């Protein structure tokens, strides 16, 4: 129905509902309640088992299961036709995806196929006067733009950690419906030949409560050793600016910014980072930014809660020393 919300149920490699899906279900529930509709959760994959109960407990009213080997790898050629048919049959007011690799691939393709609007990398979605409004960052995260739409459904990708998932409720009741896939294997033009999983050490950047990031101001790759030491002491993760990654100083997998990862830690320590707009877009939701830079005019200071104009190496060395002393004192108690 026109008041329903369709959520794309993205899965982890283990076949469980991904964290972003739980956030989307929470957002979908709030929208559906405001519109007087239901939350539909479309789960596409192969060998699906156990996802329905999780989706219902997290806010879904109806779980649509599309189980087919061709959907195993979430390739656009396979998933988009199935999703388009579901949208045409169910007529939801909005379709929600996560701003993930999968979501960024599927959402614009689905919108193009349906001839409707798409809003990417949104941080808020709400209902006002019966219309869906979407808020997304602009100008490198320095401002927010709010959009309304003349087409339906609205296709939206929501940034990770921008939405609150609902409390899990095992008593919630819902329906499970199996979807007839009917895919032609010849229509899937790509194949996944293999996967290479990068070994992650310590806390994942996206999940870290504290992130210590370095930029061009470090002067070379050696500087990241100190940042790694500080991050380990704080129980955090290390990030890097695009400039540092482009210079080969740190892995691209740790890049923070518009073309890297969006992070939302409780504390973000930016060392030797000037604050280019593309980097600021990756930390626009961070409330506590500590910036260390020898340039008093560095743009990042404008967004920082605490700013330190100093030589980064001296500052970080002293910070490491102080954190160590505090941890040792705490251990002696």
Secondary structure, DSSP 8 states (H G I E B T S, - for coil): -TT-EEEE--B-TTSSB-HHHHHHHHHHHHHHHHHT--EEEEEEESS--SHHHHHHHTT-SEEEEEE-GGGTT--HHHHHHHHHHHHHHH--SEEEEESSHHHHHHHHHHHHHHT--EEEEEEEEEEETTEEEEEEEEGGGTEEEEE--SSSSEEEEE-TTSS------TT---EEEE------GGG--------------SS-TTT-SEEEEE-GGG-STTHHHHHHHHHHHHT-EEEE-HHHHHTTSS-GGGBBSTTSB----SEEEEES----HHHHTTSTT-S-EEEEES-TT-GGGGG-SEEEES-HHHHHHHHHHHHHHHHHHHHH-
